[in-house]
Amino acid sequence: MNQHIPNIPWQQLTTPYGRGTAIPQLIEQEQYQKLAELIEHQGTLWQVTPWVLLILLKKLANKNMEDVSLQEIELYLAVAQVITEDYLDPVHTVQTMQELLDAKYLWIEDEEDDELGWEEETPKGYEQQAFLGHYYFSHLLLQEALPIFTAINAHNKEAAKDLDELITILKQHDQ
């Protein structure tokens, strides 16, 4: 998580409901439930997922542990629950998270032809290497935050049950 936050082209990244244009405002307003619906949907992670996690986890590291909401922890848990061992092979994904922002994986800025883009056999940004990258780098970001989740768990009783589950999932993947 020590990596800097790149200029993220939200307009060119997709969610299950369209483009990621609203995400910066949702992050700023701490709309975790709405964000969760945009980064994980029906067991699928989206182009925006690792980037949302990167920003949220950076912010999480600087929060008072008692101030972390249950909705925020539920967001992390929803992502962790869909990442299986099948997605954790670094050989079959892009080499770096930054590569997920290469032009070849980004949607064009004009949304007019989005419907056609989704009708492609493999929509842009969902080719195997990029698709696996959404999971792989999301997993790495959550793994890096494991000490933060553990510390929060000691101070935040409201989210303890979900934190216990999140920590258990992350530790299982770490073995």
RASUL-V396742 format. One record per residue. SS is DSSP state (H for helix, E for strand, L for the rest). PHI is phi in degrees with one decimal (NA if undefined). D_CENTER is the distance of its C-alpha to the mean C-alpha in Angstrom with 1 decimal. Layout:
# RASUL-V396742
ss:SS phi:PHI d_center:D_CENTER
ss:SS phi:PHI d_center:D_CENTER
This chain:
# RASUL-V396742
ss:L phi:NA d_center:12.8
ss:L phi:-75.7 d_center:16.2
ss:L phi:-67.1 d_center:15.2
ss:L phi:-72.8 d_center:16.0
ss:L phi:-88.3 d_center:13.7
ss:L phi:-72.1 d_center:14.9
ss:L phi:-72.7 d_center:16.1
ss:L phi:-89.8 d_center:13.2
ss:L phi:-83.2 d_center:15.0
ss:H phi:-51.9 d_center:13.1
ss:H phi:-62.1 d_center:16.3
ss:H phi:-107.4 d_center:15.8
ss:L phi:-113.9 d_center:12.3
ss:E phi:-105.0 d_center:12.1
ss:E phi:-126.8 d_center:10.9
ss:L phi:-66.9 d_center:13.1
ss:L phi:-118.3 d_center:15.5
ss:E phi:125.4 d_center:16.0
ss:E phi:-83.0 d_center:14.8
ss:L phi:-88.1 d_center:12.2
ss:L phi:-55.8 d_center:15.3
ss:L phi:-80.5 d_center:15.1
ss:H phi:-61.1 d_center:11.7
ss:H phi:-55.7 d_center:13.5
ss:H phi:-68.1 d_center:16.1
ss:H phi:-64.5 d_center:13.9
ss:H phi:-65.4 d_center:12.3
ss:H phi:-60.0 d_center:15.9
ss:L phi:-86.6 d_center:17.3
ss:L phi:54.5 d_center:14.9
ss:L phi:-88.5 d_center:14.5
ss:H phi:-63.6 d_center:12.0
ss:H phi:-65.8 d_center:13.3
ss:H phi:-65.5 d_center:13.1
ss:H phi:-62.0 d_center:9.5
ss:H phi:-58.4 d_center:8.8
ss:H phi:-67.9 d_center:11.0
ss:H phi:-92.9 d_center:9.3
ss:H phi:-104.5 d_center:5.8
ss:E phi:-141.3 d_center:7.8
ss:E phi:-146.1 d_center:11.4
ss:L phi:50.1 d_center:14.2
ss:L phi:77.9 d_center:12.5
ss:E phi:-118.5 d_center:10.6
ss:E phi:-96.9 d_center:7.2
ss:L phi:-116.1 d_center:7.7
ss:L phi:-53.0 d_center:8.3
ss:L phi:-74.9 d_center:6.5
ss:H phi:-54.7 d_center:2.8
ss:H phi:-62.8 d_center:3.5
ss:H phi:-73.9 d_center:5.9
ss:H phi:-63.9 d_center:5.2
ss:H phi:-61.4 d_center:4.3
ss:H phi:-55.8 d_center:7.3
ss:H phi:-69.9 d_center:9.3
ss:H phi:-62.9 d_center:9.0
ss:H phi:-70.8 d_center:9.8
ss:H phi:-62.7 d_center:12.5
ss:H phi:-66.4 d_center:13.9
ss:H phi:-59.1 d_center:13.8
ss:L phi:-61.5 d_center:15.9
ss:L phi:-105.6 d_center:18.6
ss:L phi:-87.7 d_center:18.9
ss:L phi:-68.4 d_center:21.8
ss:H phi:-60.6 d_center:20.8
ss:H phi:-72.8 d_center:22.8
ss:H phi:-89.0 d_center:21.0
ss:L phi:-76.2 d_center:17.6
ss:L phi:-82.7 d_center:17.4
ss:H phi:-59.9 d_center:17.1
ss:H phi:-62.1 d_center:14.7
ss:H phi:-66.8 d_center:12.2
ss:H phi:-64.1 d_center:12.7
ss:H phi:-60.7 d_center:12.5
ss:H phi:-60.6 d_center:9.0
ss:H phi:-62.3 d_center:8.0
ss:H phi:-63.8 d_center:10.7
ss:H phi:-59.4 d_center:9.7
ss:H phi:-69.4 d_center:6.7
ss:H phi:-60.3 d_center:9.2
ss:H phi:-65.3 d_center:12.0
ss:H phi:-96.0 d_center:11.1
ss:L phi:-89.9 d_center:10.7
ss:L phi:-104.0 d_center:14.4
ss:H phi:-55.1 d_center:16.6
ss:H phi:-58.1 d_center:17.0
ss:H phi:-95.6 d_center:13.7
ss:L phi:-104.6 d_center:14.4
ss:L phi:-91.2 d_center:17.3
ss:H phi:-66.2 d_center:17.0
ss:H phi:-71.6 d_center:20.1
ss:H phi:-99.4 d_center:18.7
ss:L phi:-117.9 d_center:15.6
ss:L phi:-63.5 d_center:15.8
ss:L phi:-73.6 d_center:17.2
ss:L phi:-135.0 d_center:14.9
ss:H phi:-63.3 d_center:11.5
ss:H phi:-58.0 d_center:13.8
ss:H phi:-61.2 d_center:15.4
ss:H phi:-64.1 d_center:12.5
ss:H phi:-99.8 d_center:14.1
ss:L phi:-61.6 d_center:17.6
ss:H phi:-54.6 d_center:19.6
ss:H phi:-66.4 d_center:20.1
ss:H phi:-104.1 d_center:16.5
ss:L phi:-91.3 d_center:16.5
ss:L phi:-76.3 d_center:18.1
ss:L phi:-67.5 d_center:21.3
ss:L phi:-65.5 d_center:21.4
ss:L phi:-76.2 d_center:23.9
ss:H phi:-83.8 d_center:22.4
ss:H phi:-55.3 d_center:25.9
ss:H phi:-102.0 d_center:25.4
ss:H phi:-58.0 d_center:21.9
ss:H phi:-58.4 d_center:23.6
ss:H phi:-64.5 d_center:25.2
ss:H phi:-61.0 d_center:22.1
ss:H phi:-72.4 d_center:20.6
ss:H phi:-81.6 d_center:24.0
ss:L phi:-59.8 d_center:23.8
ss:L phi:-55.6 d_center:23.8
ss:L phi:-129.4 d_center:20.5
ss:L phi:-60.4 d_center:18.8
ss:L phi:-56.5 d_center:17.9
ss:L phi:89.3 d_center:14.6
ss:L phi:-119.3 d_center:14.7
ss:L phi:-60.2 d_center:17.4
ss:H phi:-51.3 d_center:17.2
ss:H phi:-62.8 d_center:16.2
ss:H phi:-69.4 d_center:13.4
ss:H phi:-58.6 d_center:12.2
ss:H phi:-63.2 d_center:12.3
ss:H phi:-63.1 d_center:10.6
ss:H phi:-59.2 d_center:7.3
ss:H phi:-78.5 d_center:7.9
ss:H phi:-59.9 d_center:9.9
ss:H phi:-75.6 d_center:8.1
ss:H phi:-62.0 d_center:5.1
ss:H phi:-61.1 d_center:8.3
ss:H phi:-59.9 d_center:10.2
ss:H phi:-63.4 d_center:8.3
ss:H phi:-65.1 d_center:8.8
ss:H phi:-60.5 d_center:12.2
ss:H phi:-61.7 d_center:13.1
ss:L phi:-87.5 d_center:12.7
ss:H phi:-51.8 d_center:14.9
ss:H phi:-61.8 d_center:18.0
ss:H phi:-68.4 d_center:16.6
ss:H phi:-60.7 d_center:15.8
ss:H phi:-64.4 d_center:19.2
ss:H phi:-65.3 d_center:20.9
ss:H phi:-62.5 d_center:19.5
ss:H phi:-58.7 d_center:20.7
ss:H phi:-74.5 d_center:24.2
ss:H phi:-121.5 d_center:24.3
ss:L phi:-127.0 d_center:22.5
ss:L phi:-72.6 d_center:24.4
ss:L phi:-59.9 d_center:22.8
ss:L phi:-102.9 d_center:19.5
ss:H phi:-56.8 d_center:21.3
ss:H phi:-61.3 d_center:21.1
ss:H phi:-68.2 d_center:17.3
ss:H phi:-64.7 d_center:16.9
ss:H phi:-57.3 d_center:19.5
ss:H phi:-65.2 d_center:17.6
ss:H phi:-60.7 d_center:14.3
ss:H phi:-62.3 d_center:16.5
ss:H phi:-60.4 d_center:18.5
ss:H phi:-61.1 d_center:15.7
ss:H phi:-65.5 d_center:14.4
ss:H phi:-69.4 d_center:18.1
ss:H phi:-63.3 d_center:18.9
ss:H phi:-72.5 d_center:16.5
ss:H phi:-81.9 d_center:18.0
ss:L phi:-80.2 d_center:21.5
